[in-house]
Amino acid sequence: MVCIGIIMAILSLVSPNVYLLGENASWIPVISLVVLIVGVFRCIDALASETSQGFLYNMHGGILDVVVGFLVFLSTEGGEANNLNLLIVGYMLTQGIYRNILLSVAEIPNPFSNRLTGLISILLGIMIWVDWPASLWFIAFSLSVDISFRGWTLIVMASSKHK
């Protein structure tokens, strides 16, 4: 997830307007498919979880990822950033707030990485909400950064669990 997020973030900065899926769009359709696939894997991880805490955390995030990835993919036909703003803002704020609330309830190894990822999601969601750079490339960049930081958090959690 880290590599995919970094590559997509760089591509959305270097070449923001791309001809994808038969129309002139940004990288949002590809990133929404990545979010959808990550959501499916999180749901599978929830079913394989041994604790109810892990099940609830992964199932909530997985369902949110699947629904938002699907809705974003279907709503990229018009190419308007305003159509996606509220959906992406809700997604980013929900993910960020949920990660930070989870840290106060769950026993997660190395909570700093999870808290940082949540704060970055909240910050990017607020930046999209206030239309700071109101364009599709920033929405694609924000989703890519969120994906890469989520991958980094998983790597840090796995390495701290291994010790």
N, C-alpha and C positions, 0 to 999 in steps of 0.2 A: 504494500500500500504506500510505503514511503516513496519508492521509486516512481510508481505510477502517478502519485500526487505531485511530485517534483517535476516530472516530465510534462504533465498537463498544465501545471502552473507556468512553466517556462514557455510552452507552446501558446498559452493564452496571452502571454505578454509579447512574445516575438511576432506571432501571426494571429492577431485577434479575429480577423474576418477570414473565414475559411469556407470553401464550397463543400458542404457535407450533406449527405442524404438528399441530393437533388435541389438544394437551395442554398443561398448565401446566408450563412449563419456563423455562429461562433463555435467554440468547443463544447458548448453546453450539452448537446445531445450525447456526445461521447462521455462526458463527465457524469451525466445522469445515468447512463448505463453502468458506469463504474460504481456509483452509489447504489444502484439497484442490486448489482452482483454482491457488493459488500453486505448489503442488507440480507440477502439470501444466506450468505455464509454466517452472518451473525445469528440468524434464526436456527441454522443447523447447529451452531456452537451452543446455543441455548438449550436445544434438545439433548445435547451431549453433556451438559453441565451436571455436576454432581450435587450442587447446592441450589437451594431455592433462590438465594441471592444472585448467583450467576445466571440462573435461568431468567429471572425477572429483568435483570440489567440487559442481557443480550437480546431477549425477546422484544422488550420495549424498543430498544435502539434498532433492532433488525426490522421490525414492522414499520417503524418510522422511516428508515432508509428505503425500504421497498416501496412504500406508498409515495414518498416524495420523489424518488428516482423515476417512478412510473409517471407521476403527474408532470414532472419537469420535462421528461422525454416527449410526452404527448403535447405539451404546451409550447414547444419551440417552433411551431409552424409559422407564426406571425413574425418572428424576429424582433419583437418589441421587448425592451427591458422592463417596462412597467408591468407587463403581464406576469412576470416572474418575481418581481420584487417582494411582494407580500408573502408568497409561498416560501421563498428562500430565507427571508428574514425570520419567519416563524420557525422554519427548520433549524437555522443556525442558533437562534436564541433558545429553542427547546433543547437542542443537544447540549449547548453550553451550560445552561442552568441545571439540566438533569445530571450532567457529569459532576458539577460542583455540589449539588445536593447529595448525590450518591456518596461522595467522599465523607460526609458527616455521618452517614448511616452504615455504610459497608466498610469492611476491613480489606482495603486494597493495598497491595504492596507498592511502595514508592508513590504516594499520592501526589507528589509535586508535578509529575508529568501529566497526570490526568487533570489536575487543577489548571495547569498552564494551557492545555488543549481546550478546556472548557472556556477559559477566559479569552483565548484567541477566537473561538467560535462566537462568543458574545460580542466581542469588539468588531469582528467582520460583519456580523448581523446588524449591529447598530450603524455601521458605516453604510451598508446597503440601504437601511431604513431611512437615513437622512439624505439619501441620494448624493453622497459626496462625489464619487465618480459614477454618475448614472449611465452606465453602459453595460452591454452584455459581457465585455471582456473582464470587467471587474467581478461580475457574478461568477463567471467561469474560474477566474483566479481565486476567489474566495472559497469556492467549493473544492478546488484543487489543494489549496493550502490546508483546509480542514481535513481532507483525506490523508494528506501526507503527515500531518501532526497526529492523527489517529493511529496511523501505522507506527509512528515513532513511539507513541504511548504503549502500544501493544508490545513492541520490542523491549522497551524499558521494563514493563511489567513482567514479561517472560524471563528477562535476564535477572531480575531481582527475585523472582520465584525460584529460579534455578539454584541460587546461592543458598 
